[in-house]
Every structure is written in structure tokens, then in C-alpha cells.
Amino acid sequence: MFGLTFLFLQIKPDLMKYKHIFIDLDRTIYDFDKSTHDTFMELFDKFELNARGVPFERFFELYKRNNIELWAQYREGKVTKKFLNVHRFDISFNQFGINDRAFAGRFASDYLLNSPLKKALFPNVPEVLEYLQGNYNLHIITNGFDEVQKIKMEANDLNKYFTTITTSEEAQAKKPNKAIFELAFKKADATAKESLMVGDDIDVDILGARNIGMDQVFCNYDQITHNSDLTFEIFDFSELKNIL
């Protein structure tokens, strides 16, 4: 009994230092792939893509790969937001014989209008946020576009949980750049030592937080194998309640 009590006392103060929880949005609490999939299904009908010989699942998987590559370039400042928005669709359509950038632009515009409206929170997210809100100040820190993320937050009734929202456009810097974390700390009146970062991307969320002296929770929903040095790791968002 004494040993168990001693262990509890050793761990508890370390956890109690957290006052602010910074949480990534896409693929951490919001199922970005589901919202995209559901939107694509609607747009495939509207743009009659099946009739044009575009197989849905193959297109969706190709788009996801192209989108990830272009977002990496966007984070590095190699492409603009406007270019990314259209090009990820254009190069995907090209693979199926649709070489029409104007068509890709119309599809991109409809996607940006409809996708953020989708209700696509991961399981247990509202319950966990409700639980955390009673004990911590919660904040969003995201590389997503301002207007898209604001719509997404409203559509999924998330604003009531979060004290501040910091986007890469506002900070003019993208995770893992320290500048976006520094702006988030300033808005939240927080320090790195009393804060915890929760995110799904090791290179962007976890490394970025670690480099500024912030503890991290890696949301490893896909159970990838890695050798990263991180503070905590969870496989379902509900497991945050075991840490905090």
C-alpha cells in the first residue's frame, strides 16, 4: 500500500502542472477523411464523374496522397493556398483523363463550401471535451485555413469548449514552426511548461510542441510503428481521460 501511495504522489504533481491543453483539429478531434469522403460522394453525383469514367474509391485514395504531398509543400512555403486548393484536384483528375483546370476549380470551390459543414467528430470527442473543460483551459491550434476551420468549428458545435483558436494563417507560420505556438501561448496567456499539445501528426504536432518545450500527446489512431520520443501516446481520444 505504501509503495502504491508513493507512486501516486510521484506522478500526480507532474500531471497537475498542466493548465492549458492545446488540441489540433483535423484528424485529431475532427475526422477530416470522413468529411472529405462524404462530400466527394455528393460531388461525384453533381459533377457526373461516374459517367465520365472516374472510379470513386481510386480517385479518393489518389486525392488523399496528392493532398498530403501538397500540404507538406504548403507548410514549407513552396506553394500558395490558392494553388493548393485547385491543384490537388486538378492533378487527381488528370490521372483519369480530365485535363480541365477550370473544372477542377469548380469542384474545389464546391468542396470548400460543403466539406466544413459536415458533422464528423471522432467518437467520444464531445464527452472528453466536456470532461476536460471543467479542469483545463482548452485551445485549438491548427494549420487549416481560417474560413474553413471557423465553419467546421461552428457546424460541429465546438466553439463552446475552446477559449482560443489559433490558425497558421493568423500566425503566418505553420506547425511545427515555433511562431504559431508562440502566438497561441500569447493569446492563451500560457507558457510551454504548463501546457500540453494533443495531435495526430508526429512531425507537425508532436515535434513542433517538443521543440518549444511543451509536453505532447500523440493520437496514434492508425497505430503506426514509430520510435519517436514523446510524452504520452493514445489510440482513442477517450484515453485522454486516463492521462488528465
C-alpha positions in Angstrom: 0.0 0.0 0.0 2.8 2.4 0.9 4.5 1.7 -2.5 1.3 2.5 -4.4 0.8 5.7 -2.5 4.3 6.8 -3.1 3.9 6.1 -6.8 0.7 8.2 -6.9 2.4 11.1 -5.2 5.3 11.0 -7.6 3.1 11.1 -10.7 0.3 13.4 -9.6 2.3 16.7 -9.2 3.7 16.2 -12.8 0.2 15.9 -14.2 -1.1 18.8 -12.1 1.2 21.3 -13.8 -1.0 21.4 -16.9 -3.3 24.4 -17.0 -3.7 24.7 -20.8 -4.5 21.9 -23.3 -3.8 22.8 -27.0 -5.6 20.5 -29.4 -5.1 20.0 -33.2 -8.4 20.0 -35.2 -8.2 17.9 -38.3 -7.6 14.1 -37.8 -7.3 14.7 -34.0 -10.9 15.6 -33.0 -12.4 16.1 -36.4 -12.5 13.2 -38.9 -11.2 15.0 -41.9 -11.1 11.9 -44.1 -14.8 11.1 -43.3 -16.0 14.6 -44.1 -14.0 14.6 -47.4 -15.3 11.1 -48.3 -18.9 12.1 -47.7 -18.5 15.4 -49.6 -16.9 13.6 -52.5 -19.9 11.2 -52.7 -22.2 14.2 -53.1 -20.0 16.0 -55.6 -19.5 12.8 -57.7 -23.2 12.9 -58.4 -23.3 16.6 -59.0 -20.4 16.6 -61.5 -21.4 13.3 -63.0 -18.0 11.8 -62.5 -19.1 8.2 -62.6 -20.5 8.8 -66.2 -17.1 10.2 -67.1 -15.3 7.0 -66.0 -13.8 8.2 -62.7 -13.9 5.4 -60.2 -14.8 6.8 -56.8 -12.6 4.9 -54.4 -9.5 5.0 -56.7 -10.0 8.8 -57.1 -10.4 9.3 -53.3 -7.2 7.4 -52.5 -5.2 9.2 -55.2 -6.6 12.6 -54.0 -5.6 11.8 -50.4 -2.0 11.1 -51.4 -1.8 14.2 -53.6 -3.4 16.3 -50.9 -0.8 15.2 -48.3 2.1 15.9 -50.6 0.8 19.4 -51.4 0.1 20.2 -47.8 3.7 19.3 -47.0 4.8 21.8 -49.7 2.4 24.4 -48.4 3.8 24.1 -44.8 7.3 24.6 -46.3 6.1 27.7 -48.2 6.6 26.2 -51.6 3.0 26.6 -52.8 0.3 29.1 -52.0 -3.1 28.4 -50.5 -4.9 29.2 -53.8 -2.6 26.9 -55.8 -3.1 24.0 -53.3 -6.9 24.4 -53.3 -7.2 23.7 -57.0 -4.1 21.7 -57.9 -4.8 18.8 -55.6 -8.0 18.2 -57.6 -6.5 19.0 -61.0 -3.6 16.5 -60.8 -6.0 13.9 -59.5 -8.5 14.4 -62.3 -5.6 14.3 -64.8 -4.9 10.7 -63.9 -8.4 9.9 -65.2 -8.2 11.8 -68.4 -9.9 15.0 -67.3 -7.4 17.8 -68.2 -9.5 20.8 -67.3 -8.2 23.1 -64.6 -11.4 25.2 -64.7 -13.4 22.1 -64.0 -11.1 21.3 -61.1 -11.5 24.8 -59.8 -15.3 24.4 -59.8 -15.0 21.1 -58.0 -12.6 22.7 -55.5 -14.9 25.6 -54.8 -17.9 23.3 -54.1 -15.7 21.1 -51.9 -14.6 24.0 -49.8 -18.2 25.2 -49.4 -19.6 21.8 -48.4 -17.0 19.8 -46.6 -16.6 22.1 -43.5 -20.4 21.8 -42.9 -20.2 18.0 -42.3 -20.6 16.8 -38.8 -17.6 14.4 -38.4 -16.2 14.4 -34.9 -14.4 11.3 -33.8 -16.2 9.0 -31.3 -16.2 10.3 -27.7 -14.9 13.8 -28.6 -17.8 15.8 -27.0 -17.8 13.8 -23.8 -14.0 14.1 -23.4 -14.0 17.9 -24.2 -16.8 18.3 -21.6 -14.7 16.4 -19.1 -11.5 18.4 -19.8 -13.3 21.8 -19.9 -14.1 21.5 -16.2 -10.4 21.3 -15.3 -8.3 23.0 -18.0 -8.3 25.9 -20.5 -8.8 24.3 -23.9 -7.4 25.8 -27.1 -7.3 24.9 -30.8 -4.1 25.2 -32.8 -4.4 24.3 -36.5 -2.7 24.6 -39.8 -6.1 24.7 -41.6 -7.4 27.7 -43.4 -9.2 30.4 -41.3 -12.6 30.4 -43.0 -12.8 26.6 -43.4 -11.9 25.9 -39.8 -14.3 28.5 -38.4 -17.2 26.9 -40.3 -16.1 23.5 -39.2 -16.0 24.5 -35.5 -19.5 26.1 -35.8 -21.0 23.2 -37.6 -19.8 20.7 -35.0 -20.7 22.9 -32.0 -17.0 23.1 -30.9 -16.7 26.8 -30.0 -18.3 26.3 -26.6 -15.3 24.2 -25.4 -12.4 26.4 -26.5 -11.0 29.6 -25.1 -8.8 30.5 -28.1 -8.3 29.3 -31.7 -5.0 29.9 -33.4 -4.6 29.2 -37.1 -1.5 29.1 -39.3 -2.9 31.9 -41.5 -3.3 34.1 -38.4 0.2 33.3 -37.2 1.7 33.5 -40.7 3.5 30.3 -39.7 2.6 26.7 -39.8 3.2 23.9 -37.3 5.9 22.8 -36.5 7.2 26.4 -36.7 7.7 27.9 -33.2 5.9 31.1 -34.2 2.5 29.6 -34.3 2.9 28.1 -30.8 4.3 31.4 -29.5 1.2 33.2 -30.8 -1.1 30.5 -29.3 0.7 31.0 -25.9 0.3 34.7 -26.1 -3.4 34.5 -26.9 -4.0 32.0 -24.1 -1.7 33.7 -21.6 0.1 30.4 -21.2 3.6 29.0 -21.1 5.0 25.9 -22.6 5.8 24.3 -19.3 2.1 24.5 -18.1 0.7 23.4 -21.5 0.1 20.1 -23.3 -0.2 19.6 -27.0 -2.6 16.9 -28.4 -2.3 16.0 -32.0 -2.2 13.2 -34.6 0.9 14.2 -36.6 4.4 13.4 -35.2 6.3 15.7 -37.5 3.9 18.6 -37.2 2.2 18.5 -33.8 4.5 16.4 -31.6 7.9 17.6 -32.9 6.7 21.2 -33.0 5.5 21.1 -29.4 8.6 19.3 -28.2 10.9 21.8 -29.9 9.3 24.7 -27.9 9.5 22.8 -24.6 5.9 21.6 -24.5 4.7 18.1 -23.4 2.7 16.2 -26.0 0.0 13.5 -26.5 0.3 11.6 -29.8 -3.1 10.5 -31.0 -1.9 7.3 -32.8 -5.3 6.3 -34.2 -3.8 4.3 -37.1 -1.4 2.5 -34.6 1.6 3.3 -36.7 5.0 2.0 -35.6 7.5 4.7 -34.6 10.5 5.4 -32.5 9.6 9.0 -31.6 10.4 10.5 -28.2 7.1 11.7 -26.9 5.4 12.3 -23.6 2.1 10.3 -24.0 0.5 8.2 -26.7 -3.1 7.3 -27.0 -5.1 5.2 -29.6 -8.5 6.6 -28.9 -9.4 10.2 -27.9 -11.2 8.9 -24.8 -7.9 7.7 -23.4 -7.1 11.4 -22.6 -9.2 10.9 -19.5 -6.7 8.4 -18.3 -3.9 11.0 -18.5 -5.7 14.2 -17.4 
